[in-house]
Amino acid sequence: MGNPKPSGKANTKEGKVAILERTKVLLSTSQLVIAVPFEGVSKEQTDMLRKELGKKIKASVVKNALMAKAVEDTPFAAMGPTLKNENIFFFIPEGEAKPAYEGFKKWQKEVKRNEPNQEPKTAVMDNVLYTGAKTIEGVTKLPTKLELITKIAQGIKAVPTKVGRGVAAPGNKLGRAFSALRNKLEEEGK
């Protein structure tokens, strides 16, 4: 089944302005944007994909010219020059990259879109462009900021604990040594 016929809204000036504004809002709430080739995907398959991605991740087919205009002067500007062919864009907020990518891969398997030209082609985070499916998959597996902050806090908290144990250890060892010596002397003295 082919793509549904366009409504024509995207071809009017008002429609383009509305799409541009909606895309800018999506970009402002995203940490990561992934572009996936989307030619030949039916409306039913698109609905399945959106269901797999969940409510926090937004997926939208945006014309390349509008997307290029939307990413100007944003942390996603690096994507602009790479926009070619028909794409769907995943707008992924902080902490949702891994579930988004897993949902996409599950959908991809269900609809049998496993050809190399159907893999994610670009992703942008903090104005850094990532290309290739393996690289993008690696980016989605990175720990979140909250996970990194937690690890740092645990590491900082562990230092005083280790120092305290280190300072107390010689005293504890010395105390055990004196106790053992006292016990030995008492045994010999009896």
Secondary structure as UniProt FT lines:
FT   HELIX           9..11
FT   HELIX           13..28
FT   STRAND          32..37
FT   TURN            39..40
FT   HELIX           43..53
FT   STRAND          58..61
FT   HELIX           64..71
FT   TURN            72..73
FT   TURN            75..76
FT   HELIX           77..82
FT   STRAND          87..92
FT   TURN            94..95
FT   HELIX           97..110
FT   TURN            111..112
FT   HELIX           116..118
FT   STRAND          122..125
FT   TURN            126..127
FT   STRAND          128..131
FT   HELIX           133..140
FT   HELIX           145..189
//
